[in-house]
Amino acid sequence: MYRVYLQEPIHPAAEAYLRAHVQLLTREADLPLADAVLTRNLRIDAAFLEQAKNLKVIAIHGTGRDGVDEEAAQARGVEVFSTPGRNAQAVAELIAAMALMLSRRLPQAAACLGESAPAALLGQELRGKCAGFLGTGQIARRAAEIFCGGFGMRAIGYSPSYTRKKAAQCRIGFAPGVEAVLREADYVCMCLPLNGETRGMLGQQELGWMKRSAYLINCARGGLVDEQALAEALRRGRIAGAAADVFAEEPVSPENPLLQLPNFLATPHIGGNTEQALYAVGMAAAEGIVQRLTRREGGRN
């Protein structure tokens, strides 16, 4: 029977599927026996792979692949796969929720209960505003549908592979580059993977391109944004506010300066944390493991 290392919680249906088809290993001491690993937030580097000498498959519970050293895995003949798209609706809805919370200043409003509505809580409507997307994949497209179809906004976006032809087929208008998105958008939404090209892509200069009235929303990866530069931009009122579901280091430290700012909203990486998304992602990862192990071993289990 195949053996799968699972140290993190997944949807009960996905865990039940695995238990019906493989032996689950939950102790780190058993890692050398594992044929496959299912990871949500494990750091799978060369040292991890050295321990897991029998490993054949790594399943990533979600879209982001930055937690796995794919070069080291490839060198050992280990197949790596992720489960993109299954949590797109959940993350898109969180992006929209954050836009609403920032625009209507809901965290500040909750702190004022029992008082007359202060003038400082004046909000903004989403209607007529521009949502700008850095990254134009499934999450961005779902969010654009919510913003444009539900709130009467318009959307623009940029990614290296995004063309005018592709833009003509969805809600996201074509932008020629990062700067164009940042200068035009009222809500800048990060929807990019974290890699060598995107790490730290928003720093002091890039944040300076944004409107003073604009908001930044990051539900992708914390490393995309220079957190010190963002904190400074928020302190100085260089942008109106920001929200993040992700941080460069997680769990985020209570000492992170962003958490002390009244115009910053934070959540603890819950973008894909819905019943529906966890089921879809968990089942895709679990079924993918069994399929790949079976294929590699010619159907023997």
Secondary structure as UniProt FT lines:
FT   STRAND          3..6
FT   HELIX           12..21
FT   STRAND          23..25
FT   HELIX           28..33
FT   STRAND          36..39
FT   HELIX           46..51
FT   TURN            53..54
FT   STRAND          57..60
FT   TURN            66..67
FT   HELIX           70..75
FT   TURN            76..77
FT   STRAND          79..81
FT   TURN            84..87
FT   HELIX           88..104
FT   HELIX           106..110
FT   TURN            111..114
FT   HELIX           119..121
FT   TURN            127..128
FT   STRAND          130..134
FT   HELIX           138..145
FT   HELIX           146..150
FT   STRAND          154..158
FT   TURN            160..161
FT   HELIX           164..167
FT   TURN            168..169
FT   STRAND          172..174
FT   HELIX           178..184
FT   STRAND          187..190
FT   TURN            196..200
FT   HELIX           204..209
FT   TURN            212..213
FT   STRAND          215..218
FT   HELIX           222..224
FT   HELIX           227..235
FT   TURN            236..237
FT   STRAND          241..244
FT   TURN            254..255
FT   HELIX           257..260
FT   TURN            262..263
FT   STRAND          264..266
FT   TURN            271..272
FT   HELIX           275..296
FT   TURN            297..299
//
